[in-house]
Amino acid sequence: MKGIRYSTEQKFRILRGAKGSGKTIKQVCRGHQISEQNLYRWKRAFGMLEIDQARQLEELQRENARLKGMLADGMLGKKL
């Protein structure tokens, strides 16, 4: 079963809400229908970043993956 994909802004809202509210982690996760593991993963990835920095990080990660794919395709082409 495929879950909901959250945007960067939504992840930040959830993280900020969990930090500022008096609720427990389990209550926050249950309210947003995410696992605790996801919340902690997002916290590790975006914990100290601002929203614009997180957007830039995701954009750079996509660009890096694209470039790695191009490199791998080029290397395979040379070997064949």
C-alpha positions in Angstrom: 0.0 0.0 0.0 1.4 3.3 -1.0 1.2 6.2 1.5 0.8 9.9 1.1 3.7 11.9 -0.3 4.2 15.1 1.6 5.8 18.2 0.1 8.7 20.0 1.8 6.4 22.6 3.2 4.0 20.1 4.7 6.9 18.2 6.3 8.1 21.5 7.9 4.6 22.3 9.1 4.3 18.9 10.7 7.7 19.1 12.3 7.1 22.6 13.6 3.7 21.6 14.9 5.2 18.6 16.7 7.8 20.8 18.3 5.4 23.6 19.4 2.4 21.6 20.6 2.1 19.9 23.9 1.2 16.6 22.2 3.3 13.5 22.3 5.1 12.2 19.2 2.6 9.3 18.9 -0.3 11.7 19.0 1.2 13.9 16.3 2.0 11.0 14.1 -1.5 9.5 14.5 -3.0 12.9 13.7 -1.1 13.2 10.4 -1.2 9.4 9.6 2.5 9.0 9.5 4.8 6.6 11.3 7.2 7.7 14.0 10.1 6.5 11.9 9.0 9.0 9.1 8.8 11.9 11.6 12.3 11.1 13.0 13.7 10.7 9.4 12.3 14.1 8.5 13.7 15.6 11.7 17.1 14.3 10.9 17.0 15.5 7.3 15.3 18.9 7.9 15.7 19.6 11.6 18.0 22.7 11.5 17.2 23.9 8.0 14.9 26.7 7.0 12.2 26.0 4.3 14.1 27.7 1.5 17.3 25.7 2.4 15.4 22.5 2.4 13.9 23.2 -1.0 17.4 23.9 -2.3 18.7 20.7 -0.8 16.0 18.6 -2.5 16.6 20.3 -5.8 20.4 19.6 -5.5 19.7 16.0 -4.7 17.5 15.6 -7.8 20.1 17.2 -9.9 22.8 15.0 -8.5 20.8 11.9 -9.2 20.2 13.0 -12.8 23.9 13.7 -13.3 24.9 10.3 -11.8 22.5 8.6 -14.2 24.0 10.5 -17.1 27.5 9.4 -16.1 26.5 5.8 -15.7 24.8 5.8 -19.1 27.9 7.3 -20.6 30.2 4.8 -19.0 28.0 1.9 -20.2 28.1 3.3 -23.7 31.9 3.4 -23.8 32.2 -0.2 -22.6 29.8 -1.6 -25.2 
